[in-house]
Amino acid sequence: MTGQKKTLVACYVEKKYNQGIRTDTDEKQSNNQRTDNQNSQRKEETMKKKIMIVLALVLSACMLTACGSSTCKKCDNEVYKDGLCQEHYYEAHPLEALGDLASGLKDLFG
């Protein structure tokens, strides 16, 4: 019976030892998975930052081009319509000038 007890104890110790080895490798694998997850999260964060920087640059470029110049194409006066000052606009669109004149006279004399 003593020999049988030794083998049972040896089996038990061997089983626990093997479980310990398995848990060590399992822990290493789970640590590797955690570091892989952390690395992928870092990559996603850096990608988000890069996208935000590019988006900010594109928006600022759009704002600069949208503002454009505020002077007439033909002179240095302030823009009235279509990139022209009031004088040059009415020269290019005489019918609209007459319409504006008629509405101004109507408002003046009622």
C-alpha positions as CSV (number, residue, x, y, z in Angstrom):
1,M,0.0,0.0,0.0
2,T,2.9,2.4,0.6
3,G,4.1,2.0,-2.9
4,Q,0.7,2.7,-4.2
5,K,0.5,5.9,-2.1
6,K,3.8,7.1,-3.5
7,T,2.6,6.7,-7.0
8,L,-0.7,8.5,-6.2
9,V,1.3,11.3,-4.6
10,A,3.7,11.4,-7.5
11,C,0.8,11.5,-10.0
12,Y,-0.8,14.3,-8.0
13,V,2.4,16.3,-7.9
14,E,3.1,15.7,-11.6
15,K,-0.5,16.8,-12.5
16,K,-0.1,20.0,-10.4
17,Y,3.3,20.6,-12.0
18,N,1.9,20.3,-15.5
19,Q,-1.0,22.5,-14.6
20,G,1.5,25.1,-13.4
21,I,3.4,24.9,-16.6
22,R,0.2,25.3,-18.6
23,T,-0.9,28.3,-16.6
24,D,2.5,29.9,-17.2
25,T,2.2,29.4,-20.9
26,D,-1.4,30.5,-20.8
27,E,-0.3,33.7,-18.9
28,K,2.4,34.3,-21.5
29,Q,-0.1,33.9,-24.3
30,S,-2.6,36.2,-22.6
31,N,0.1,38.8,-22.0
32,N,1.1,38.6,-25.7
33,Q,-2.6,39.1,-26.7
34,R,-2.8,42.0,-24.3
35,T,0.2,43.7,-25.8
36,D,-1.1,43.0,-29.3
37,N,-4.4,44.6,-28.4
38,Q,-2.5,47.6,-26.9
39,N,-0.4,47.9,-30.0
40,S,-3.5,47.8,-32.3
41,Q,-5.2,50.5,-30.1
42,R,-2.1,52.7,-30.4
43,K,-2.1,52.3,-34.1
44,E,-5.8,53.2,-34.3
45,E,-5.1,56.3,-32.1
46,T,-2.2,57.4,-34.3
47,M,-4.3,56.9,-37.5
48,K,-7.1,59.0,-35.9
49,K,-4.6,61.7,-35.2
50,K,-3.3,61.7,-38.7
51,I,-6.8,61.8,-40.2
52,M,-7.7,64.7,-37.9
53,I,-4.5,66.6,-39.0
54,V,-5.2,66.1,-42.7
55,L,-8.8,67.1,-42.2
56,A,-7.8,70.3,-40.4
57,L,-5.3,71.1,-43.2
58,V,-7.9,70.6,-45.9
59,L,-10.5,72.7,-44.1
60,S,-8.0,75.5,-43.5
61,A,-7.1,75.4,-47.2
62,C,-10.8,75.5,-48.1
63,M,-11.3,78.5,-45.9
64,L,-8.4,80.4,-47.4
65,T,-9.7,79.9,-50.9
66,A,-13.3,80.6,-50.1
67,C,-12.5,84.0,-48.7
68,G,-10.8,85.1,-51.9
69,S,-10.1,88.7,-52.6
70,S,-12.4,91.5,-51.7
71,T,-11.4,93.9,-54.5
72,C,-12.8,94.4,-58.0
73,K,-11.2,92.4,-60.8
74,K,-10.7,95.5,-62.8
75,C,-9.8,98.0,-60.1
76,D,-9.0,98.2,-56.4
77,N,-12.6,99.1,-55.2
78,E,-14.7,97.0,-53.0
79,V,-16.6,94.1,-54.6
80,Y,-20.3,94.7,-55.3
81,K,-21.4,91.6,-57.3
82,D,-19.7,88.8,-59.3
83,G,-16.2,90.0,-58.4
84,L,-16.8,93.6,-59.8
85,C,-17.2,96.9,-58.1
86,Q,-20.6,98.7,-58.5
87,E,-19.4,100.8,-61.4
88,H,-17.9,97.9,-63.4
89,Y,-20.8,95.7,-62.6
90,Y,-23.4,98.2,-64.0
91,E,-21.1,98.6,-67.1
92,A,-21.3,94.8,-67.6
93,H,-25.0,94.5,-66.8
94,P,-26.7,97.7,-68.0
95,L,-30.3,96.3,-67.7
96,E,-29.9,95.5,-64.1
97,A,-28.5,99.1,-63.6
98,L,-31.7,100.5,-65.1
99,G,-33.8,98.2,-62.9
100,D,-32.0,99.4,-59.8
101,L,-32.4,103.0,-60.9
102,A,-36.1,102.5,-61.5
103,S,-36.7,100.9,-58.1
104,G,-34.6,103.7,-56.5
105,L,-36.8,106.4,-58.2
106,K,-39.9,104.5,-57.2
107,D,-38.8,104.4,-53.6
108,L,-37.9,108.1,-53.7
109,F,-41.1,109.4,-55.3
110,G,-43.4,106.7,-54.1
